[in-house]
Amino acid sequence: MSIIKLINDTYGHVTGDAVLAELADILKANIRKSDTAYRYGGEEFAIIMPNTNYNEAEVVAMRIKKAVEKHYFKTNVTVTVSVGVAVTDYKVSAIDIVIIADKALYIAKKQKNTVVCLQM
């Protein structure tokens, strides 16, 4: 069960939405002005980071993961994240990069609260 579903079921959807908003704030605080963060699913986010290599992307992903783990959420629940990163130096379609990022995310979720980076 996802943490947001658990929060929604326990505290209500308003509280779940508040946690998502706090997560968005953490993302914004840990990316560059040239990067863009989007909510991509129920509790999934995507960050577009132009001109970022594999090592830089991994550093940002780890920084976000640690920031979420250290954050005191107003609901007084512990929130952790799994992060999937896709990096490419080649011109690829948006669909292809999302497929690779999704693959990385599912690997990270299976390993529980990890960062997984895949390069195209």
C-alpha distances in whole Angstrom, upper triangle without the diagonal:
4,7,9,7,7,10,11,11,13,15,15,15,18,17,14,17,19,16,16,20,20,18,21,23,22,23,26,27,27,28,32,33,34,30,28,24,22,19,18,15,12,12,14,17,21,24,27,29,33,35,33,33,30,31,31,28,26,28,26,23,23,25,22,19,22,22,19,18,22,21,21,19,20,18,18,15,14,13,13,13,14,17,19,22,25,29,32,35,36,36,33,32,29,27,28,26,23,23,24,21,18,19,19,16,14,17,16,12,13,15,13,14,17,20,21,24,25,29,31
4,5,5,6,9,10,11,12,14,14,14,16,14,11,14,15,13,12,16,16,14,17,20,19,19,22,24,23,24,28,30,30,26,24,20,19,15,15,12,10,8,11,14,17,20,24,26,30,32,30,30,28,29,28,25,24,25,23,20,20,22,18,16,19,19,15,16,19,18,18,16,18,15,16,13,12,10,10,10,11,14,16,20,23,26,29,33,34,34,31,29,26,25,26,24,21,21,22,19,16,18,18,14,13,16,14,11,13,15,12,12,15,17,19,22,24,27,29
4,5,5,6,9,10,10,12,12,12,14,12,9,12,13,10,10,14,14,12,15,17,17,17,21,22,21,23,27,28,29,26,24,20,19,16,16,14,11,9,11,14,18,20,24,26,30,32,30,30,28,29,28,25,23,24,22,19,19,20,17,15,17,17,13,13,16,15,15,12,14,12,13,9,9,7,8,10,12,15,17,21,24,27,30,34,35,35,33,31,28,27,28,26,23,23,24,21,19,20,20,16,16,18,16,12,15,16,13,12,16,18,20,23,25,28,30
4,5,5,6,8,10,10,10,9,11,9,6,8,10,8,8,12,12,11,13,16,16,17,19,21,21,23,26,27,28,25,22,19,17,13,14,12,8,7,10,13,17,19,23,25,29,32,30,31,29,30,29,25,25,25,23,20,21,21,18,16,18,18,14,15,18,16,15,12,13,11,13,10,11,9,11,11,14,16,18,21,24,27,31,34,35,35,32,30,27,26,28,26,22,23,24,21,19,21,21,17,17,20,18,15,18,19,16,15,18,19,22,24,26,29,31
4,5,5,6,8,10,9,9,12,11,8,10,13,11,11,15,16,15,17,20,20,20,23,25,25,26,30,31,32,28,25,22,19,16,16,13,9,9,12,16,19,22,26,28,32,35,33,34,32,33,32,28,28,29,26,23,24,25,21,20,22,21,17,18,21,19,19,16,16,13,15,13,14,12,14,14,16,18,20,24,26,30,33,36,37,37,34,32,28,27,29,27,24,24,25,23,20,22,22,18,18,21,19,16,18,20,17,17,20,22,24,26,28,31,33
4,5,5,6,8,9,10,13,11,9,12,14,12,13,16,16,16,19,21,20,21,24,25,26,28,31,32,34,30,28,24,22,19,19,16,13,12,15,18,22,25,28,30,34,37,34,35,33,34,33,30,28,29,27,24,24,25,22,20,21,21,17,17,20,18,17,14,15,12,13,10,11,11,13,15,17,20,22,25,28,32,35,38,39,39,37,35,31,30,32,30,26,27,28,25,22,24,24,20,20,22,20,17,19,20,17,17,20,23,25,27,30,33,35
4,5,5,6,7,8,10,7,6,9,10,9,11,13,13,14,16,18,18,20,22,23,24,26,30,31,32,29,26,23,21,18,19,16,13,12,15,18,21,24,27,30,33,36,34,35,33,34,32,29,28,29,26,24,24,24,21,19,21,19,16,16,18,16,15,11,12,8,10,8,10,10,13,15,17,20,23,26,29,32,35,39,40,40,37,35,32,31,32,31,27,28,29,26,24,26,25,21,22,24,22,19,21,22,19,18,21,23,26,28,31,34,36
4,6,5,4,5,8,7,5,8,10,10,11,14,15,15,17,19,20,21,23,25,26,27,31,31,33,29,27,23,21,17,18,15,12,12,15,18,22,24,28,31,34,37,35,37,35,35,34,31,30,31,28,26,27,26,23,22,23,22,19,19,21,19,18,14,14,11,14,12,14,13,16,17,20,22,24,27,30,33,36,40,40,40,37,35,31,31,32,31,27,28,29,26,24,27,26,23,23,25,23,20,23,24,21,20,24,25,27,30,32,35,37
4,6,6,8,11,10,9,12,14,13,15,17,18,19,21,23,23,25,27,28,29,31,34,35,36,33,30,26,24,21,21,18,14,15,18,21,25,28,31,34,37,40,38,39,38,38,37,34,33,34,31,28,29,29,26,24,26,25,21,21,24,21,20,17,16,13,15,13,15,15,18,19,21,24,26,30,32,36,39,42,43,42,40,37,34,33,35,33,30,30,31,29,26,28,28,24,24,26,25,21,23,25,22,22,25,27,29,32,34,37,39
4,6,9,11,9,9,13,14,13,15,18,18,18,21,23,23,25,27,28,29,31,35,35,37,34,31,27,26,22,23,21,17,16,20,23,26,29,32,35,38,41,39,40,38,38,37,34,33,34,31,29,29,29,26,24,25,24,20,20,22,20,18,15,14,10,12,11,14,14,17,19,22,25,28,31,34,37,40,44,45,44,42,40,36,35,37,35,32,33,33,30,28,30,30,26,26,28,26,23,24,26,22,22,26,28,30,33,35,39,40
4,7,8,6,7,11,11,11,14,15,16,17,19,21,21,23,25,26,28,30,33,34,35,32,30,26,25,21,23,20,17,16,20,22,26,28,32,34,38,40,38,40,38,38,37,34,33,33,31,28,29,28,25,24,25,23,20,20,21,19,16,13,11,8,11,11,14,14,18,20,23,25,28,31,34,37,40,44,45,44,42,40,36,36,37,35,32,33,34,31,29,31,31,27,27,29,27,24,26,27,24,23,26,28,31,34,36,39,41
4,6,6,7,9,10,11,13,15,16,17,19,20,22,23,25,26,28,30,33,33,35,32,29,25,23,20,21,19,15,15,19,21,25,27,31,33,37,40,38,40,38,39,37,34,34,34,31,29,30,29,26,25,26,24,21,22,23,20,19,15,13,11,14,13,16,16,19,21,23,26,28,31,33,37,40,43,44,43,40,38,34,34,36,34,31,32,33,30,28,31,30,27,27,30,27,25,27,28,25,24,28,29,31,34,36,39,40
4,5,5,6,8,10,10,12,14,15,16,18,20,21,22,24,26,27,30,30,32,29,26,22,20,16,18,15,12,13,16,18,22,24,28,30,34,37,35,37,36,37,35,32,32,32,29,27,28,28,24,24,25,23,20,22,23,20,19,15,14,12,15,15,17,16,19,20,22,24,26,29,31,34,37,40,41,40,37,35,31,31,33,31,28,29,31,28,26,29,28,25,25,28,26,23,26,28,24,24,27,28,30,32,34,36,38
4,5,5,6,9,10,10,12,14,15,17,19,20,21,23,25,26,29,29,31,28,25,22,20,17,19,17,14,14,18,19,22,24,28,30,33,37,35,37,37,37,35,32,32,32,29,27,28,27,24,24,25,23,20,21,22,19,17,14,12,11,15,15,17,17,20,20,23,25,27,29,32,35,38,41,41,40,38,36,32,32,34,32,29,31,32,29,27,30,30,26,27,30,28,25,28,30,26,25,28,29,31,33,35,37,39
4,5,5,6,9,10,11,12,14,15,17,19,20,21,23,25,28,28,30,27,25,21,20,17,19,17,14,13,17,18,22,24,27,29,33,36,34,36,35,35,33,30,30,30,27,25,26,25,21,21,22,20,17,18,19,16,14,10,9,7,11,11,14,13,17,18,21,23,26,28,31,34,37,40,41,40,38,36,32,32,34,32,29,31,32,28,27,29,29,25,26,28,26,23,26,27,24,22,25,26,29,31,33,36,38
4,5,5,6,9,10,11,13,14,15,17,19,20,21,23,26,27,28,25,22,19,17,14,16,14,11,10,13,15,19,21,24,27,30,33,32,33,32,32,31,28,27,28,25,23,24,23,19,19,20,19,15,17,18,15,14,11,10,9,12,11,13,11,14,15,18,20,22,25,28,30,34,37,38,37,35,33,29,29,31,29,25,27,28,25,23,26,25,21,22,25,23,20,23,24,21,19,22,23,26,28,30,33,35
4,5,5,6,9,10,10,12,14,15,17,18,20,21,24,24,26,23,20,17,15,12,14,13,10,10,13,14,17,19,22,25,28,32,30,32,31,32,30,27,27,27,24,22,24,23,19,19,21,19,16,18,19,16,16,12,11,11,14,14,15,14,16,16,19,20,22,24,27,30,32,35,36,35,33,31,27,27,30,28,24,26,28,24,23,26,25,22,23,26,24,21,25,26,23,21,24,24,26,28,30,32,34
4,5,5,6,9,10,11,12,14,15,17,19,20,23,23,25,23,20,17,16,14,17,16,13,12,15,15,18,20,23,25,29,32,30,32,32,32,29,27,27,26,23,22,23,21,18,18,19,17,14,16,17,13,13,9,8,9,12,12,14,13,16,16,19,21,23,25,28,30,33,36,37,37,35,33,29,30,32,29,26,29,29,26,25,28,27,23,25,27,25,23,26,27,23,21,24,24,27,28,31,33,35
4,5,5,6,9,10,11,12,14,15,17,19,22,23,25,22,19,16,15,13,15,14,12,10,12,13,17,18,22,24,27,30,28,30,29,29,27,24,24,24,21,19,20,18,15,15,16,14,11,13,14,11,10,7,8,8,10,9,11,9,12,13,16,17,20,22,25,28,31,34,35,35,33,32,28,28,30,27,24,26,27,23,22,25,24,20,22,24,21,19,23,23,20,17,20,21,23,25,28,31,33
4,5,5,6,9,10,11,12,14,16,17,20,20,22,19,16,13,12,9,12,11,9,7,9,10,13,15,18,21,24,27,25,28,27,27,25,22,22,22,19,17,19,18,14,15,16,14,11,14,16,13,13,10,11,11,14,13,13,10,12,12,15,16,18,20,23,25,28,31,32,32,30,28,24,25,26,24,21,23,24,20,20,23,21,18,20,22,20,18,22,22,19,17,19,19,22,23,26,28,30
4,5,5,6,9,10,11,12,14,16,18,18,20,18,15,12,12,10,13,14,12,11,12,11,14,15,18,20,24,27,25,28,27,28,25,23,23,23,19,18,20,18,15,16,17,14,12,15,16,13,13,10,11,12,15,15,15,13,15,15,17,18,20,21,24,26,29,32,33,32,31,29,25,26,28,25,23,25,26,22,22,25,24,21,23,25,22,21,25,25,22,20,22,21,24,25,27,29,31
4,5,5,6,9,10,11,13,15,18,18,21,18,16,13,13,12,16,16,14,12,13,13,15,16,19,20,24,27,25,27,27,26,24,21,22,21,18,17,18,16,12,13,14,11,9,12,12,9,10,7,9,11,12,12,13,11,13,13,16,17,20,21,24,26,29,32,33,33,32,31,27,28,29,26,24,27,27,23,23,26,24,21,23,25,22,21,24,24,21,18,20,20,23,24,27,29,31
4,5,5,6,9,10,11,13,16,17,19,16,14,11,11,10,13,13,12,9,10,9,12,13,16,18,21,24,22,24,23,23,21,18,18,18,15,13,15,13,9,10,12,10,7,11,12,9,11,9,11,13,14,13,12,9,10,10,13,13,16,17,20,23,26,28,30,30,29,27,24,25,26,23,21,23,23,19,19,22,20,17,19,21,18,17,21,21,18,15,17,16,19,21,23,26,28
4,5,5,6,9,10,11,14,14,16,13,11,8,8,8,12,13,13,10,10,8,10,11,14,16,19,22,20,23,23,23,20,18,19,18,15,14,16,14,11,13,14,12,10,14,15,12,14,12,14,16,17,16,16,13,14,13,15,14,16,17,20,22,24,27,28,28,27,25,22,23,25,21,19,22,22,19,19,22,20,18,21,22,20,19,23,23,21,18,19,18,20,21,23,25,27
4,5,5,6,9,10,13,13,16,14,12,10,11,12,15,17,16,14,14,12,14,13,16,17,20,23,21,24,24,23,20,19,19,18,15,15,16,14,11,13,14,11,10,14,14,11,13,12,13,15,17,17,16,14,15,14,17,16,19,19,22,23,26,29,30,30,29,28,25,26,28,24,23,26,25,21,22,25,23,21,24,25,22,22,26,25,23,19,20,20,22,23,25,27,29
4,5,5,6,9,12,14,16,14,13,10,12,13,16,17,17,14,14,12,13,12,15,16,19,21,19,22,21,20,18,16,16,15,12,12,13,10,7,10,10,7,7,11,11,8,11,11,14,16,16,16,14,12,12,12,14,14,17,17,20,22,25,27,29,29,28,28,25,26,27,23,22,25,24,20,21,23,21,19,22,23,19,20,23,23,20,16,17,16,19,20,23,25,27
4,5,5,6,10,11,13,10,9,7,9,11,13,15,16,13,12,9,10,8,12,12,16,18,16,19,18,18,15,13,14,13,10,10,12,10,6,10,11,9,9,13,13,12,15,14,17,18,19,18,17,14,13,12,13,12,14,14,17,18,21,24,26,26,25,24,21,23,23,20,18,21,21,17,18,21,18,16,20,21,18,19,22,22,19,16,16,15,17,18,20,22,24
4,5,6,8,9,11,9,8,7,10,12,15,17,18,16,14,11,12,10,12,12,15,18,16,19,20,20,16,15,16,15,11,12,14,12,10,13,14,11,12,16,16,14,17,16,18,20,21,21,20,17,17,15,17,15,17,17,19,20,22,24,26,26,25,25,22,24,25,21,20,23,23,19,21,24,21,20,23,24,22,22,26,25,23,20,20,18,20,20,23,24,26
4,6,8,10,12,11,11,11,14,15,18,20,21,18,17,14,15,12,14,14,17,19,17,20,20,19,16,15,16,14,11,12,14,10,9,12,13,9,11,14,14,12,15,15,18,20,21,21,19,17,17,16,18,17,19,18,21,21,24,26,28,28,28,28,25,27,28,24,23,26,25,22,23,26,23,21,25,26,22,23,27,26,24,20,20,19,21,21,24,25,27
4,7,10,12,10,11,10,14,15,18,20,21,18,16,13,13,11,13,12,15,16,14,16,17,16,12,12,13,10,7,9,10,7,6,10,11,8,10,13,13,13,16,17,20,22,22,21,19,17,16,14,16,14,16,15,18,18,21,23,25,26,26,26,23,25,25,22,21,24,22,19,21,23,20,19,22,23,20,21,25,23,21,18,17,15,18,18,21,22,24
4,7,8,6,8,8,12,15,17,20,21,18,16,13,12,9,10,8,11,13,11,14,15,15,11,10,12,11,7,9,12,9,9,12,14,12,13,17,17,16,20,20,22,24,25,24,22,19,18,16,17,14,16,14,16,16,18,20,22,23,23,23,20,23,23,19,19,22,21,18,20,22,20,19,22,23,20,22,25,24,23,20,19,16,18,17,19,20,22
4,5,5,8,10,14,17,19,22,24,22,19,16,14,10,10,8,10,11,11,14,16,15,12,11,14,13,10,12,15,12,12,16,17,15,17,20,20,20,23,23,26,28,28,28,26,23,22,20,20,18,18,16,17,17,19,19,22,22,23,23,21,24,24,20,20,24,22,20,22,25,22,22,25,26,23,25,29,28,26,23,22,19,21,19,21,21,23
4,5,8,10,14,17,19,23,24,23,20,17,15,12,11,10,11,13,13,17,19,19,15,15,18,16,13,16,18,16,15,19,20,18,20,23,23,22,24,24,26,29,30,29,28,25,24,22,23,20,21,19,20,19,20,21,23,22,23,23,21,24,25,21,22,25,24,21,24,27,25,24,28,29,26,28,31,31,29,26,25,22,24,22,24,23,25
4,7,10,13,17,19,22,25,23,20,17,14,11,9,7,7,9,11,14,17,17,14,13,17,16,13,16,19,17,16,20,22,20,21,25,25,24,27,27,29,31,32,31,30,27,25,23,23,20,20,17,17,16,17,17,19,19,20,20,18,21,22,19,19,23,22,20,22,25,23,23,27,27,26,27,31,30,29,26,25,22,23,21,22,21,22
4,7,10,14,15,19,21,19,17,13,10,7,6,5,7,10,10,13,15,16,13,11,14,14,11,13,16,15,14,17,19,17,18,22,23,22,25,24,27,28,29,28,27,23,22,19,19,16,16,14,14,14,16,17,18,18,18,18,16,19,19,16,16,20,19,16,19,21,20,19,23,24,22,24,27,27,26,23,22,19,19,18,19,19,20
4,7,10,12,16,18,17,14,10,8,5,5,7,9,13,13,16,17,18,15,13,16,16,13,14,17,16,14,17,19,18,18,21,22,21,24,23,25,26,28,27,25,22,21,18,19,16,16,14,15,15,17,18,20,19,18,18,15,17,18,15,15,18,18,15,18,21,19,18,22,23,22,23,26,26,25,22,22,19,20,18,20,20,21
4,7,9,12,14,13,11,7,6,4,6,9,12,15,14,17,18,19,16,13,16,16,12,12,16,15,12,15,17,16,15,19,20,18,21,20,22,23,25,23,22,19,18,15,16,13,14,13,14,16,18,20,21,20,19,18,15,17,18,15,14,17,17,14,16,19,17,16,19,21,19,20,23,24,22,20,19,17,18,17,19,20,21
4,6,9,11,11,9,5,5,6,8,12,14,18,17,20,20,22,19,16,18,19,16,15,18,18,14,16,19,18,16,20,22,20,22,20,22,23,25,23,22,19,18,16,16,14,14,14,15,17,19,22,22,21,19,18,14,15,17,15,13,16,17,14,14,18,17,15,18,21,19,19,23,24,22,20,20,18,19,19,20,21,22
4,6,8,7,6,4,6,9,11,15,18,21,20,22,22,24,21,18,20,21,17,16,19,18,15,16,19,18,16,19,21,19,21,18,20,20,22,21,20,17,16,14,15,14,14,15,17,19,21,24,25,24,21,19,16,16,18,16,13,16,17,14,14,17,17,14,17,20,18,17,21,22,20,19,19,18,19,19,21,22,23
4,7,8,5,5,6,9,12,15,18,21,20,22,21,23,22,18,19,21,18,16,19,20,16,17,21,20,18,21,23,22,23,21,23,23,25,22,22,18,17,14,14,13,13,14,15,18,20,23,23,22,19,17,13,13,15,14,10,13,15,12,11,15,15,12,14,18,17,16,19,21,20,18,19,18,18,18,19,20,21
4,5,5,7,9,13,15,19,21,25,23,25,24,26,25,21,22,23,21,18,21,21,18,18,21,21,18,21,23,22,23,20,22,21,23,21,20,17,17,14,14,14,14,16,17,20,23,26,26,25,22,20,16,15,17,16,12,14,16,13,11,15,16,13,14,17,16,15,18,20,19,18,19,18,19,20,20,23,23
4,6,9,12,15,18,21,24,28,26,28,26,28,27,23,23,25,22,19,22,22,18,18,21,20,17,19,22,20,21,18,20,18,21,18,18,15,15,14,14,15,16,18,20,23,26,29,29,28,26,23,20,19,21,20,16,17,19,16,14,17,18,14,15,18,17,15,18,20,18,17,19,19,20,22,23,25,26
4,7,10,13,17,20,23,26,24,26,24,25,24,20,20,22,19,16,18,19,15,14,17,17,13,16,19,17,18,15,17,16,18,15,15,12,12,10,11,12,14,16,18,22,25,28,29,28,26,24,20,20,21,19,16,17,18,15,13,16,16,12,14,17,15,13,16,18,15,14,16,16,18,19,21,24,25
4,7,10,13,16,20,23,21,22,21,22,21,17,18,19,16,14,16,17,13,13,17,16,14,16,19,18,20,17,20,19,21,18,17,13,12,10,10,9,10,13,15,18,21,24,25,24,22,20,17,16,18,15,12,14,15,11,10,13,13,10,11,14,13,12,15,17,15,14,15,14,15,16,18,20,21
4,7,10,13,16,19,18,19,19,20,18,15,16,17,14,12,15,15,12,13,16,15,13,16,19,17,20,18,20,20,22,20,18,15,13,11,11,9,10,11,13,16,19,22,23,22,20,19,15,16,17,14,12,14,15,11,11,14,13,11,13,16,14,14,17,18,17,15,15,14,15,15,17,19,20
4,7,10,13,16,15,16,16,18,16,12,14,16,13,11,15,15,12,14,17,16,15,18,21,20,22,21,23,24,25,23,21,18,16,13,12,10,9,9,10,13,15,18,19,18,17,15,12,13,14,11,9,12,12,9,10,13,12,11,14,16,15,15,19,19,18,16,16,14,14,14,15,16,17
4,6,10,13,11,14,14,15,13,10,12,13,10,10,13,13,11,13,16,16,15,18,20,19,22,22,24,25,26,24,23,19,17,14,14,11,10,9,10,11,14,16,18,17,16,16,13,15,15,12,11,14,14,10,12,15,14,13,16,18,16,17,21,21,20,18,17,14,14,13,15,16,17
4,6,10,9,12,13,15,13,10,13,14,12,12,16,16,14,16,19,19,19,22,24,23,26,25,28,29,30,28,26,23,21,18,17,13,12,10,10,10,12,14,15,14,14,13,11,13,14,10,11,14,14,11,14,16,15,15,18,20,18,20,23,23,23,21,19,16,16,14,15,15,15
4,7,6,9,11,12,10,8,11,12,10,11,15,14,14,16,19,18,19,22,23,23,26,26,29,30,31,29,27,24,22,19,18,14,13,10,10,9,11,12,14,14,15,15,13,16,16,12,13,16,15,13,16,18,16,16,20,21,19,22,25,24,24,21,19,16,16,14,15,14,15
4,5,9,12,13,11,10,14,15,13,14,18,18,17,20,22,22,23,26,27,27,30,30,32,34,35,33,31,28,26,22,21,18,16,13,12,10,10,10,12,12,13,14,13,16,16,13,15,18,16,15,18,20,18,19,23,23,22,25,27,27,27,25,23,19,19,16,16,14,15
4,7,10,12,10,10,13,14,13,15,18,18,19,21,23,23,25,27,28,28,32,32,35,36,37,35,33,30,27,24,23,19,18,14,13,10,10,9,11,12,14,16,16,19,18,15,17,20,18,17,20,22,20,21,24,24,24,26,29,28,28,26,24,20,19,16,16,14,15
4,7,8,6,6,10,11,10,12,15,15,16,18,20,20,22,24,25,26,29,30,33,34,34,33,30,27,24,21,20,16,15,11,11,8,9,9,12,14,15,17,16,19,17,14,16,19,16,15,18,19,17,18,22,22,20,23,26,25,25,23,20,16,16,13,13,12,13
4,6,5,6,9,10,11,12,14,16,17,18,20,21,23,25,26,27,31,31,34,36,36,34,31,28,25,22,20,16,15,11,10,7,8,8,12,14,15,18,17,20,17,14,17,18,15,15,18,19,16,18,21,20,19,23,25,24,24,22,19,15,14,11,11,9,11
4,6,5,6,9,10,11,12,14,15,16,18,20,21,23,24,26,29,30,33,34,34,32,29,26,22,19,17,14,12,9,8,6,8,9,13,15,16,18,18,19,17,14,16,17,14,13,16,16,13,15,18,17,16,20,21,20,21,19,16,12,11,8,8,7,10
4,5,5,6,9,10,11,12,14,15,17,18,20,21,23,24,28,29,33,34,33,31,28,25,22,19,17,14,14,11,11,10,12,13,16,19,20,22,21,23,21,17,19,20,17,16,19,19,15,17,20,18,17,21,22,20,21,19,16,12,12,9,11,11,14
4,5,5,6,9,10,11,12,14,15,16,19,20,21,22,26,27,30,32,31,30,27,24,21,19,17,14,14,11,12,10,12,13,17,19,20,22,20,22,21,17,19,21,18,16,19,20,16,18,21,20,18,21,23,22,22,19,16,13,13,11,13,12,15
4,5,5,6,9,10,11,12,14,15,17,19,20,21,25,25,29,30,29,27,25,21,19,16,14,11,10,7,9,8,11,13,16,17,18,19,17,19,18,14,15,17,14,12,15,16,13,14,18,17,15,18,20,19,19,17,14,10,11,8,10,11,13
4,5,5,6,9,10,10,12,14,15,17,18,20,24,24,28,29,28,26,23,20,17,14,12,9,9,7,10,10,13,15,18,20,20,22,20,21,19,16,17,18,15,13,16,16,12,13,16,15,13,16,18,16,17,14,11,8,8,7,10,11,14
4,5,5,6,9,10,11,12,14,15,16,18,22,23,27,28,27,25,22,20,17,15,14,12,12,11,13,13,16,18,21,23,23,24,23,24,23,19,20,21,18,16,19,19,16,16,19,18,15,18,21,19,18,15,13,10,11,10,14,15,18
4,5,5,6,9,10,10,12,14,15,16,20,21,24,26,25,24,21,18,16,13,13,10,12,10,13,13,16,18,21,22,22,23,21,22,22,18,18,20,18,15,18,19,15,15,19,18,15,18,21,19,18,15,13,10,12,11,14,15,18
4,5,5,6,9,10,11,12,14,15,19,19,23,24,24,21,18,15,13,10,9,7,8,8,11,12,16,18,21,22,21,22,20,21,20,16,16,18,16,12,15,16,12,12,15,15,12,14,17,15,15,12,10,7,9,9,12,14,17
4,5,5,6,8,10,11,12,14,18,19,23,23,23,21,17,15,12,10,10,8,11,11,14,15,19,21,24,26,25,26,24,24,23,20,20,21,18,15,17,18,14,14,17,16,12,15,17,15,14,11,9,7,10,11,14,16,20
4,5,5,6,9,10,11,12,16,17,21,22,21,20,17,15,12,11,12,11,13,13,16,17,20,23,25,27,26,27,25,26,25,22,21,23,21,18,20,21,17,16,20,19,16,17,20,18,17,13,12,10,13,14,18,19,22
4,5,5,6,9,10,10,14,15,18,19,19,17,15,12,10,9,10,9,12,12,16,17,20,23,25,26,26,26,23,24,24,20,19,21,20,16,18,19,16,14,18,18,14,16,19,17,15,12,11,10,13,14,17,19,22
4,6,5,6,9,10,14,14,18,19,18,16,13,10,7,6,7,7,11,12,16,18,22,24,27,28,27,27,24,25,24,21,20,21,20,16,17,18,15,13,16,15,12,13,16,14,12,8,8,8,12,13,17,20,23
4,5,5,6,9,12,14,17,18,17,15,12,11,9,9,11,11,15,16,19,21,24,27,30,31,30,30,28,28,28,25,23,25,23,20,21,22,18,17,19,19,15,16,18,16,14,10,10,11,14,16,20,22,26
4,5,5,6,10,11,15,16,15,15,12,10,9,10,13,13,16,17,20,22,25,28,30,31,31,31,28,29,29,25,24,26,24,21,22,23,20,18,21,21,17,18,21,19,17,13,13,13,17,18,22,24,27
4,5,5,8,9,13,14,13,11,9,7,6,7,10,11,15,17,20,22,26,29,31,32,30,30,27,28,28,25,23,25,23,20,20,22,19,16,19,19,16,16,19,17,14,11,12,13,16,18,22,24,27
4,6,8,10,13,14,12,10,7,6,5,8,11,13,16,18,22,24,28,31,33,34,33,33,30,30,30,27,25,26,25,22,22,23,20,18,19,19,16,15,18,16,13,10,12,13,17,19,23,26,29
4,7,9,13,14,12,11,9,9,9,11,15,16,20,21,25,26,30,33,35,36,35,35,32,33,33,30,28,30,28,25,25,26,23,21,23,23,19,19,22,20,17,13,15,16,20,22,26,28,31
4,6,9,11,10,10,8,8,10,12,15,17,20,22,25,27,31,33,36,36,35,35,32,32,33,29,28,30,29,25,25,27,24,22,24,24,20,20,23,22,18,15,17,18,21,23,27,29,32
4,6,8,7,8,8,9,11,14,18,20,23,25,29,31,34,37,39,40,38,38,34,35,36,32,30,32,31,28,28,30,27,24,26,27,23,22,25,24,20,17,20,21,25,27,30,33,36
4,5,5,6,7,8,11,14,17,19,23,25,28,30,34,37,39,39,37,36,33,33,34,31,29,31,30,27,26,28,26,23,25,26,23,21,24,24,20,17,20,21,25,27,30,33,35
4,5,8,10,11,15,17,21,23,26,28,31,34,37,40,42,41,40,39,35,36,37,34,31,33,33,30,29,31,30,26,28,29,26,24,27,27,23,21,24,25,28,30,34,36,39
4,5,9,10,14,16,20,22,26,28,31,34,38,40,42,42,40,39,35,35,37,34,31,33,33,29,28,31,29,25,26,28,25,23,26,26,22,20,23,25,28,30,33,36,39
4,7,9,13,16,20,22,26,28,32,34,38,41,43,43,41,40,37,37,38,35,32,34,34,30,29,31,29,26,27,28,25,23,25,25,21,19,22,24,27,30,33,36,39
4,6,10,13,17,19,23,26,29,32,36,39,40,41,39,38,34,34,35,32,30,31,31,27,26,28,26,23,23,24,21,19,21,21,17,16,19,21,24,27,30,34,36
4,7,10,14,17,20,23,27,29,33,36,38,39,37,36,33,33,33,30,28,29,28,25,24,25,23,20,21,22,18,16,19,18,14,12,16,18,21,24,27,31,33
4,7,10,13,17,19,23,26,29,33,34,35,33,32,29,29,29,27,24,25,25,21,20,22,20,17,18,19,15,14,16,16,12,10,13,15,18,21,24,27,30
4,7,10,14,16,20,23,26,30,32,32,31,30,27,27,27,24,22,23,22,18,18,19,17,14,15,15,12,11,14,13,9,6,9,11,15,18,21,24,27
4,6,10,13,16,19,23,26,28,29,27,26,23,23,23,20,18,19,18,15,14,15,13,10,12,13,9,8,12,11,8,5,7,9,12,14,17,20,23
4,7,10,14,17,20,24,25,26,24,24,21,21,20,18,16,16,15,12,11,12,10,7,9,9,5,5,9,8,6,4,5,6,8,11,14,17,20
4,6,10,13,17,20,22,23,21,21,18,18,18,15,13,14,12,9,10,11,8,6,9,9,6,8,11,11,10,8,6,5,6,8,11,14,17
4,7,10,14,17,19,20,18,18,16,15,14,11,10,11,9,6,7,7,4,4,7,8,6,9,11,11,12,10,8,6,5,6,8,11,13
4,7,10,14,15,17,15,16,14,14,13,10,10,11,8,5,8,9,6,7,11,11,10,12,15,14,15,13,11,8,6,4,6,8,11
4,7,10,12,13,11,13,11,12,10,6,8,9,6,5,8,9,7,9,12,12,12,15,17,17,18,17,14,11,9,6,5,6,7
4,7,9,11,11,13,12,13,11,8,10,12,9,8,12,12,11,13,16,15,15,18,20,20,21,20,17,13,11,8,6,5,6
4,5,8,8,11,11,13,10,8,11,12,10,11,14,14,13,16,19,18,19,22,23,23,25,23,20,17,14,11,9,6,5
4,7,9,12,13,16,13,11,15,16,14,14,18,18,17,20,22,22,22,25,27,27,28,27,24,20,18,14,12,9,7
4,6,10,12,14,11,10,14,15,13,15,18,18,18,21,23,23,24,26,28,28,30,29,26,22,20,16,14,10,8
4,7,9,12,10,10,13,15,14,15,18,19,19,21,24,24,25,27,29,30,31,30,27,24,22,18,16,13,10
4,7,8,6,7,10,11,11,13,15,16,17,19,21,22,23,25,27,27,29,28,26,22,20,17,14,12,9
4,5,5,7,9,10,11,13,14,16,17,18,20,22,23,24,26,28,29,28,26,23,21,18,16,14,12
4,5,5,6,9,10,11,12,14,15,16,18,20,21,22,24,26,26,25,24,21,19,17,15,15,13
4,6,5,6,9,10,10,12,14,15,16,18,20,21,23,24,25,25,24,21,19,17,15,15,13
4,5,5,6,9,10,11,13,14,16,17,19,20,22,23,24,24,22,20,17,15,12,12,9
4,5,5,6,9,10,11,12,14,16,16,18,20,21,22,22,20,17,14,12,10,10,8
4,5,5,6,8,10,10,12,14,15,16,18,20,20,20,18,16,14,13,11,12,11
4,6,5,6,9,10,11,13,14,15,17,19,20,20,19,16,14,13,11,12,11
4,5,5,6,9,10,11,12,14,16,17,18,18,16,14,11,9,7,8,8
4,5,5,6,9,10,10,12,14,15,16,16,14,11,9,8,7,9,10
4,5,5,6,9,10,10,12,14,15,15,14,12,10,11,10,13,13
4,5,5,6,9,10,11,13,14,15,13,12,9,10,8,11,12
4,6,5,6,9,10,11,12,12,10,8,6,6,6,10,12
4,5,5,6,9,10,10,10,9,8,7,9,10,13,15
4,5,5,6,9,10,11,10,10,9,11,12,15,17
4,5,5,6,9,10,9,9,7,10,10,14,16
4,5,5,6,7,5,6,5,9,11,15,17
4,5,5,6,7,9,9,13,14,18,20
4,5,8,9,11,11,14,15,19,21
4,7,6,9,9,13,15,19,21
4,6,9,11,14,17,21,23
4,7,10,13,16,20,23
4,6,10,13,17,20
4,7,10,13,17
4,7,10,13
4,7,10
4,7
4
